[in-house]
Amino acid sequence: MYPFMEPSVGIVLVSHSAELAAGVGELIGQIGSEDVPVAMAGGTDDGSLGTSYRRVREALTAADRGGGVVVLPDLGSSVLMTRTVLQDHPHLDAVIADAPFVEGAVAAMVAAAGGADLATVLKSAEEARNAHKF
């Protein structure tokens, strides 16, 4: 990263499935920039389907490089788990996107790779819900 550039916004993918989080992470990694930190929090600590407080907290920390973090959860309890972590750790500069998991992640990556700030990356992810496939 160049010294005059603002820190990149990070992206965290929170999924009930480690494989789903890894797959979407791989997809957006191919689309975006190495300068955009991406972290996944998929599955539970024992490898089952579900969400893990520890994995969410660690992913948020890993993806935060000073520009804030946009979190994309897949289903309801991943939202609840992320909210709990953020309430317990208010120093984390993160926002939860109310966005489709895959399309929102792609839109967030494109915006973040272009140097957008946290509010713009969040808005891009959330606007992905209106994208038509045909």
C-alpha positions in Angstrom: 0.0 0.0 0.0 1.3 3.5 -0.8 1.7 5.9 2.1 -0.7 8.4 0.6 -3.5 6.0 0.1 -6.3 5.6 2.7 -6.4 2.2 4.4 -8.7 -0.3 2.6 -12.1 -1.3 3.9 -12.0 -4.9 5.0 -14.7 -7.5 4.3 -15.8 -10.3 6.6 -18.0 -13.2 5.4 -20.0 -14.8 8.2 -21.7 -18.1 7.2 -23.1 -21.1 8.8 -20.9 -23.1 6.5 -17.1 -22.9 6.4 -17.2 -24.1 2.8 -19.7 -21.5 1.7 -17.6 -18.7 3.3 -14.4 -20.0 1.8 -16.1 -20.3 -1.7 -17.4 -16.7 -1.6 -14.1 -15.6 -0.3 -12.3 -17.2 -3.2 -14.7 -15.7 -5.6 -14.3 -12.1 -4.4 -10.5 -12.6 -4.0 -10.4 -13.3 -7.8 -12.4 -10.2 -8.5 -10.8 -7.7 -6.2 -7.4 -6.5 -5.0 -4.8 -8.0 -2.7 -5.0 -4.6 -0.8 -8.6 -5.5 0.4 -8.4 -7.7 3.5 -11.0 -10.5 3.4 -11.7 -12.8 6.4 -14.1 -15.7 6.8 -16.0 -16.9 9.8 -17.7 -20.0 8.7 -19.1 -22.8 10.8 -18.7 -23.6 14.5 -15.5 -24.2 16.4 -16.0 -28.0 16.1 -16.5 -27.8 12.3 -20.3 -28.2 12.4 -22.8 -25.9 10.6 -23.6 -22.8 12.7 -21.8 -19.7 13.8 -18.9 -19.1 16.2 -18.4 -16.1 18.4 -14.7 -16.7 18.4 -14.5 -17.0 14.6 -16.5 -13.8 14.1 -14.3 -11.8 16.5 -11.1 -13.1 15.0 -12.3 -12.4 11.4 -13.3 -8.9 12.4 -9.8 -8.3 13.9 -8.0 -9.8 10.9 -9.9 -7.8 8.3 -9.6 -4.4 10.0 -6.6 -2.5 8.6 -7.8 0.9 9.6 -10.5 1.6 7.0 -13.3 -0.2 8.8 -15.0 -3.5 8.0 -18.2 -4.5 6.2 -19.7 -7.7 7.4 -21.8 -9.9 5.1 -23.8 -12.5 7.1 -25.6 -15.3 5.3 -28.6 -16.1 7.5 -30.4 -14.9 10.6 -28.3 -16.3 13.4 -25.1 -15.1 11.7 -26.5 -11.6 12.0 -27.3 -12.1 15.7 -23.8 -13.5 16.4 -22.2 -10.6 14.6 -24.3 -8.1 16.5 -23.3 -9.8 19.8 -19.6 -9.6 19.0 -19.9 -5.9 17.9 -21.8 -5.1 21.1 -19.2 -6.8 23.2 -16.3 -5.1 21.4 -17.5 -1.6 20.5 -13.9 -0.6 19.6 -14.3 -2.6 16.4 -15.0 -0.3 13.4 -17.5 -2.6 11.6 -20.9 -2.4 10.0 -23.3 -5.2 9.1 -24.6 -5.1 5.5 -28.3 -6.0 4.9 -27.4 -7.5 1.6 -27.5 -10.8 -0.4 -24.5 -12.9 0.6 -22.8 -13.5 -2.8 -23.9 -10.4 -4.7 -23.3 -8.2 -1.8 -19.8 -9.6 -1.2 -18.9 -9.0 -4.9 -20.3 -5.4 -4.9 -18.4 -4.7 -1.6 -15.2 -6.0 -3.0 -15.5 -4.0 -6.2 -16.1 -0.8 -4.2 -13.4 -1.5 -1.7 -10.8 -2.4 -4.4 -11.6 0.9 -6.0 -10.7 2.7 -2.8 -14.2 3.6 -1.5 -14.7 4.5 2.1 -16.7 2.4 4.6 -20.1 4.0 4.0 -19.7 3.6 0.2 -18.7 0.0 0.4 -21.7 -0.7 2.7 -24.0 1.1 0.3 -22.6 -0.8 -2.6 -23.2 -4.2 -0.9 -26.7 -3.2 0.1 -27.6 -2.0 -3.3 -26.7 -5.4 -4.7 -30.2 -6.6 -3.7 -31.6 -4.6 -6.6 -29.4 -6.2 -9.3 -31.3 -8.2 -11.9 -29.8 -11.3 -13.3 -31.7 -11.0 -16.6 
